[in-house]
C-alpha cells in the first residue's frame, strides 16, 4: 500500500472510534501524548543492524476496558528504519494495552500494522518507567514480517 493511500486510511481508522459530541472537540487533548525514540532495527541475513528514530502520537481510549486496571490506546507513528534505500521507513498504527506493576513500573503490549517498507502485521511487548506524572520511558521489543526492533521511547502526556 503506498503512503498516498495509507495516510487517509490510517486517519479514518484513528478517528473512527471517536464520536463527535455537539459543541465539543472531536479529540480530547487530555487524552493525547507525543513520543519519540531511538530504535535498533535488525533483519535476518547479511545486513547489519541499523539505528534509527521514530516519532508517534498516542490517543488514550479510556472508554475501552479490555481488562480491569489495563488502559487501551491507539498509536500512529512514523519510523525511519535506517537501512539504505528510498523506501527505508514508513507509517504504522497499533492498538496498545498497558498496565502497572506499581506506581513507577509498568508493562505494555501492542498489535497492529506496519504500512512502510516492511508492510504487514507487527506486535510487541515492553516495560515502562514513569519519570513523573506526564512522562514515561519505555523499552520495547517489536517484531514485524522482516524487521525486528529494540526500542527506547520517551512518551509525554499533554
Secondary structure, 3 states (H helix, E strand, C coil): CCHHHHHHHHHHHHHHCCCCCCCCCCCCHHHEEEEEEEEEEEECCCCCCEEEEEEEEEEECCCCCCCCCCEEEEEEEEEECCCCCCCCEEEEEEEEEEEECCCCEEEEEEEEEECCCCCEEEEEEEEEEECCCCEEEEEEEEECCCEEEEEEEEEEEC
